[in-house]
Amino acid sequence: MRSSRRSWLVLLILAATLLAAGSPIGATLTLLDTLALNDPRNGHQPWGIACGPAGENRVYVACIDGPGHLVVLDAAADTVLARGALTGPYPHGIELSAAGDRAYVASSGGTVSIVDAATLAELHVISLSGTLIDLCLYEPGPTPPRLYVVDMYGARVRVVDAAGAQWMHDIPVGNYPYDVCAILATQRVYVANLSDWTVSVIDAATDEVVATIPVGAYPEGIAADPGLNLIYVANRDDNTVSVIEGASNQVIATYPVGAGPVKLAVDPMTHLVYVVNKTSEDVTVLGPGGPTGRTVAVGLLPSGGIGVDPALGRVFATNMMSDDVTAFSALPGGVTTTTRLRCQPGRVARTRPVPGGGSDAAGLLVANERGNDVPHLDLGSGAAAGRYVPGYVPTDVAARPSDGRAAAVVGDADALYLLDDVTGAVSDTIPVGDEPRGLCLRDDLPRAYVANWGSADVSVVDLDAGRVIDTIPLDWGALDVAVDEVLNKIFVTTWMGLLWVIDGETHEILDTISLSGFCEVNQLAVDRWRSRVYVLALNCPFLWEIDGQTHEIGSALVLPDYGTGIAREETRHRVYVAAGSVLAGIGPEFVVNDVLDLPGTVTGCDVDPATRQVLVSGTNDGGGVIFRVRDGEPDAVAESAAHRPAGVRLSLLSANPAGLGRAVRLRLDASVAAPVRVGVFDAAGVLVRWLGMPGPPAAGARPWSRTLQWRGDDSAGRPVSAGVYLIRAADPAGARPAASVRVTLLR
């Protein structure tokens, strides 16, 4: 069966629900602490970069924003050594003196900072009008050094006495000057004029323009090879590099490179040229005779800078959007590494306790949605347990705490990555559809489902075989996916405000539910005990509740802000929504019970039922964080009469404690006309396996009873370990499990 229902009455339901919700019932959510995912002192949005003198192994990075605008990296170890604040707003270009004792930084807000390279203390701040986007240092020897600073909107170069820290004069150049370099031996300064498609040549002896050279479309970057007297120009819009001969001021060659070349760096020892391509997010390597055929992938939006340390033989590129620095070997075949400045956390997933962490507390996977990593936290200590590096743009993570399976989907790689929580490595890479967005793992089978936005389908993955075994086509880009193992249904949200219902065995599309005419749905969560599906909107502050059995829209709820993350806790039937800067707690009556203001912007959440902690990802002024929130609500949740569990009773028929390998027999008695779900959970509340969903012998027959047994195994048929287990039963209308028995298994 496949149908489409457009609920135009949702707006009326939303308004009524908002009025009915009233004030929160009780303040049960409490912020326990905040775990930092990066050093809050670091700057972010790195732009300019400069390498220190040979042997110092220091790289200086100018960051547009953040508390530490100037960050110093260990060029060999890829770690942050120090950071310092700058006075001028929005630092961009940076240069070092030949001796390495001074750093010079141009801030687009109109200042030039002269910094002690050892202490990172500002020695001078020179205020200049204009938008100062880049600079170069000219050190002619006996005469005082000068700074040539490009004023992007002023069509001029502002010349500064670097020793006296004062402005000297201006030199008119072409329109929109964007980058500048110099060759000391020939006394020439070269300026790339973005809008004019030209390069201005300045005689440093007179500070006059002596030539204007036409180049390619929108030259955004320029760099010189002093040894060969060659100047290289990155032409952003025609994907080429122009090569200018310094002796003749003529373009002698034009080479194709990647998409959107914006910056260049020259290794004076090897004469190799490294070209940053902003659009294709990689670096093209050129030799004196043209392209070498080598291309190196970097981070997201590498629009700022690139530097070479000839002594180390390493190249460094800043990536503004992913807030990191990529380092790679100047020689082919070397290792590419990443130094993270800031984490942008997205979705999170609770894992089993971190191996060797010395705590029974759960671990937490965090999708760094603008980076190439998945940090793994030990929630017992709050410390980082390691990180996986599957590739850029991990869009979702999922884990099964019962057996340690963990996975992530990566948008840029179009792949599902299986994560080994013991070794901290990526154990397998499985290609899926285009632009995967959502991921879920089944509790009862080695299956994963991946919602693919670009290819508008769902990939069904056999985790044991390590391959896609089926692809379910949809009409629109898929955003998220969840599974109800009891009903054996897969639920998928897609563009156009649709919720798709898919048979978990045949993968046939059972239904298509239209939730809204104007709100685009996004993330979803499933409460298997109550057969409820909860769906967030992407661009509206709404949460829908859908009956997983009938596919009817039950009601909708107005949230404090647009929802970005959702988690459900099936023991007490609580739903948690991260929205704006708050965490909302929603009870089984589908009413907002509590709203907790958090000191930052929230993005995702998960819940640990054993500790009643809600783990909320977000950002604050210092970067990526995890907010740990305690839900102190008592066991006795206030429920309306409509949600009270009906008569269900569970009793043991075998000895307790029981021995491992011996079947545990139970009797289920019910006075309801619907089937009853029965499951086995461990002491932490994690599902071990479902025992089934027995129902009455005939429609409407009651009371009725069934005999069940559990052979002490998990959903994969593997024997469980000794310990305490809880067997729970609940009717579909129950607000929480209506009956339970505690079983102890002994060796």
Secondary structure, DSSP 8 states (H G I E B T S, - for coil): ---EEE-TTHHHHHHHHHHHH-S-S---EEEEEEEESS-TTS-EEEEEEEE-STTT-EEEEEEEESS-SEEEEETTTTEEEEEE--SSSSEEEEEE-TTSSEEEEEETTTEEEEEETTT--EEEEEE-SS-EEEEEEE--SSS--EEEEEETTTTEEEEEETTTTEEEEEEE-SSSEEEEEEETTTTEEEEEETTTTEEEEEETTTTEEEEEEE-SSSEEEEEEETTTTEEEEEETTTTEEEEEETTTTEEEEEEE-SSSEEEEEE-TTT--EEEEETTTTEEEEEETTEEEEEEEE--S---S-EEEETTTTEEEEEETTTTEEEEEESSTT---EEEES---EEEEEEES--TTSSSSS-EEEEEETTSS-EEEEETTTTEEEEEE---S-EEEEEEETTTTEEEEEETTTTEEEEEETTTTEEEEEEE-SSSEEEEEE-SSSSEEEEEETTTTEEEEEETTTTEEEEEEE-SS-EEEEEEETTTTEEEEEETTTEEEEEETTT--EEEEEE--SS--EEEEEEETTTTEEEEEESSSSEEEEEETTT--EEEEEE-SS-EEEEEEETTTTEEEEEETTEEEEE-TTS-EEEEEE-SSEEEEEEEETTTTEEEEEEEETTEEEEEEEEE---SS----GGGS--SEEEEE-S-SSEETTS-EEEEEEE--SS--EEEEEETTS-EEEEEE----SSTT--SEEEEEEE-SB-TTS-B--SEEEEEEEE-TT-SS-SEEEEEEEE-
